[in-house]
């Protein structure tokens, strides 16, 4: 209808041009046809797809007080509301024109937007690891990705992403329905979320592909990995190996930042990782404003679907080594009686194992077990968690999941602190109470994808 109307307008414009003054050039029939063809509104672009999901649920933490937090060190964001809480985790919308399989010069794009309580956490992943019941906000808007994709016809095809894109590290992703479990794991909280920069990828053959990129730093739209007011950046690299038959793969991912992540003189505390020590933030990188430092992350993950199980069984693992060091110092106090400035050296390490069994078309069972350790200035922490999740695909595009989770470890539960402030930064921290757990969680989730 729109094309017919605009085409008619184009014809009328062409006819009207014939009544102009004699000095005007005469329009031929060919010119009129060209005008009709070029004046229309394109209502649909070929190859552009809209997808997404709506994810809602209910969670119950058996620790914490009303309008407070669950006070479990290993839980973050929307998983931390105390007692019972209905959650709108996310409304996810993705618009994409993907590159085709052809090895030719071509371009596309992808944009992902997330609205909901998870979006609120991803935007404000800072200062504390917990969000209380009255701080949950389902109205937050988070731009997860927005990049231009380009393929250069070099070799087997060299692909590039330019803009904002999700992290290449970690087995779990920001989309809960894409993970085996509803809650986010311990190692996920240590991984970067997104980058702004350039990422290239190349597939050598059916068994080996690699990535290489340069970005501003983790979870930042500006170059906050700076040293002495100088320009800084982070370098990304990945190598993925796929087994013959495609039923197993092993991914090795690296990140090196030229300074402590998000070392910002503007006070940007949107750092990575979210530390387990202190007030939920890694003290070595939260407010590192003196000297120089660096951050190195190595992540290795893999999965295997045994052929004897006929695609019903899946095993996976996830590992992490993160260290930040140098001569930088931080004014963020440790979770001990130490205060004042400390050396910005921090290390975290951990591993996780996953298993999933698809009993039939509508029922599956997933489990996850993780360990995460961290140390800074002699203070250490060891966290553990085990999660089991039942999934029900009752109707097309509809997923229902029920989950139980258990957290434990030294100083893992009911960490309470009292603190003064120095220039807005928590200082003189005194630990009042802590427990090794266990801490229990139960929840349910409903997801409709499109």
C-alpha positions, -999 to +999 in steps of 0.1 A: +000+000+000+028+024+010+047+016-022+016+022-043+009+055-028+045+068-030+047+055-065+016+075-075+031+106-059+062+100-079+041+099-111+023+130-102+056+148-095+069+137-129+037+149-147+038+182-128+074+188-140+061+188-176+041+220-169+072+240-159+084+270-179+097+265-214+133+270-202+131+238-181+144+206-197+117+184-211+112+151-191+111+120-212+091+089-206+123+071-194+129+099-169+094+096-156+098+058-151+131+063-133+114+088-108+086+064-101+111+036-094+132+057-070+105+072-049+092+047-024+095+037+013+113+005+021+092-012+048+114-043+053+151-049+048+160-083+035+180-104+060+172-083+091+158-104+119+142-095+152+145-119+182+145-119+219+128-132+250+108-122+282+123-137+314+104-135+347+104-156+379+104-159+417+134-162+440+137-170+477+169-165+497+167-181+531+190-155+546+187-117+551+160-094+565+130-078+549+139-050+524+175-061+528+199-084+509+206-121+512+242-113+525+257-142+505+291-131+491+289-154+461+255-141+448+251-109+429+225-086+413+190-098+410+199-131+429+205-112+462+171-099+473+164-112+508+135-137+514+109-139+487+109-117+456+091-117+422+115-108+395+113-094+360+148-105+350+149-092+315+131-083+283+157-089+256+153-075+221+179-082+194+180-067+159+205-083+135+216-085+099+240-114+101+268-121+077+261-149+052+283-179+048+297-166+015+334-156+015+329-122-001+331-085+010+299-079+030+287-060+061+260-063+087+251-052+122+237-063+155+220-044+184+209-060+217+189-041+243+179-055+277+153-041+301+147-053+336+163-061+369+193-078+352+198-046+332+199-026+364+227-048+377+248-049+345+247-010+345+256-007+382+280-036+387+299-017+413+305-009+450+285-038+465+277-072+453+242-072+466+211-053+457+184-051+484+147-057+478+138-020+476+167-014+451+155-038+425+145-019+393+128-035+363+127-001+344+164+000+337+176+000+301+209-016+292+226-015+257+243-049+257+257-047+222+258-024+192+283-032+165+290-032+128+301-065+114+324-067+083+339-096+063+370-091+043+375-119+016+409-128+029+417-165+030+387-183+045+371-149+054+383-124+080+355-110+101+355-078+122+332-064+149+335-026+155+316-010+183+302-025+216+302-063+220+299-089+247+329-104+265+348-133+248+356-147+283+336-172+303+312-201+298+282-183+312+266-153+294+244-124+305+213-140+291+200-163+318+180-185+295+211-193+275+229-207+306+223-241+321+212-226+354+189-196+364+213-179+388+247-166+378+277-186+390+307-175+410+331-173+381+306-153+360+309-125+385+347-123+379+344-121+341+341-089+321+307-082+306+313-062+275+339-041+256+340-012+232+366-015+204+375-038+176+374-076+175+386-097+146+380-134+141+393-160+116+384-196+110+414-216+098+394-248+092+367-268+107+388-275+138+406-242+147+395-206+149+409-175+167+400-140+178+422-109+184+410-075+195+418-041+210+393-024+233+391+004+259+389-020+288+362-041+304+327-027+311+335+008+299+327+030+270+359+051+275+396+044+279+396+042+316+426+018+317+450+047+321+483+052+338+495+087+349+468+103+328+481+085+297+461+066+271+455+029+278+438-001+263+431-038+267+442-066+243+419-096+237+429-130+223+411-163+219+419-198+204+391-223+200+396-260+191+367-281+178+369-319+178+362-339+146+325-345+145+318-312+163+307-328+196+334-312+217+353-279+218+379-262+240+382-224+242+412-205+256+406-168+262+430-140+273+428-104+283+456-080+292+449-044+303+475-018+304+464-007+339+439-017+366+405-021+350+384+011+349+410+032+367+390+064+364+397+098+377+360+105+373+352+080+399+337+054+376+333+023+398+318+001+371+347-023+375+356-058+367+358-082+384+333-079+412+355-090+441+347-113+469+368-094+494+358-062+511+324-046+504+318-067+474+343-049+452+379-058+444+399-033+465+428-035+441+408-021+412+379-002+426+397+031+432+432+027+420+443+063+414+480+063+421+508+047+402+505+022+374+491-013+373+480-041+350+453-067+348+456-102+333+428-127+328+430-162+315+398-182+310+395-217+297+363-235+291+350-265+271+321-288+266+316-324+254+285-342+242+293-379+241+280-395+209+269-427+228+243-406+246+227-394+213+229-357+222+211-362+255+242-357+277+264-326+280+295-320+302+313-287+305+340-269+325+350-234+332+383-221+348+396-187+357+429-170+367+428-132+372+456-111+386+462-074+388+495-059+400+521-032+397+529-002+418+494+012+420+477+017+453+441+018+464+423+037+492+397+010+493+401-008+526+404-046+530+379-068+547+402-069+578+410-041+602+435-027+577+427+007+564+444+035+544+462+029+511+472-006+501+492-020+472+469-028+443+478-065+439+448-089+437+444-125+425+413-146+420+412-182+407+385-208+404+369-237+385+334-249+377+319-281+363+285-285+345+264-314+335+230-316+316+209-346+308+179-342+284+155-370+295+130-364+267+117-335+245+102-316+275+124-324+306+160-318+314+182-317+345+213-295+349+238-292+377+267-269+384+295-270+410+320-241+415+350-230+436+363-195+437+393-183+457+407-148+461+436-132+479+449-096+485+473-083+510+473-116+530+435-117+532+420-148+515+386-161+508+373-195+496+338-198+482+318-229+470+284-233+454+263-262+440+232-256+419+207-280+404+181-269+379+151-287+363+139-275+329+105-280+313+099-272+276+061-276+279+051-256+248+071-243+218+092-213+227+082-216+264+108-227+291+100-232+327+128-239+352+130-246+389+163-243+408+179-250+442+213-235+451+236-239+481+265-216+489+292-220+516+328-211+524+349-190+548+334-156+553+307-164+527+275-155+546+262-127+567+292-104+562+283-072+580+306-041+581+307-007+596+327+019+578+336+055+577+343+074+545+373+093+531+363+115+501+333+092+496+354+060+496+347+034+523+375+033+548+383+021+583+363-011+577+356-033+606+341-068+601+312-074+625+299-108+617+306-137+592+296-173+587+307-202+566+271-210+557+254-229+543+231-205+525+200-219+507+182-205+476+151-217+457+136-202+426+115-206+395+117-190+361+094-186+331+109-177+297+092-170+264+115-166+234+108-153+200 
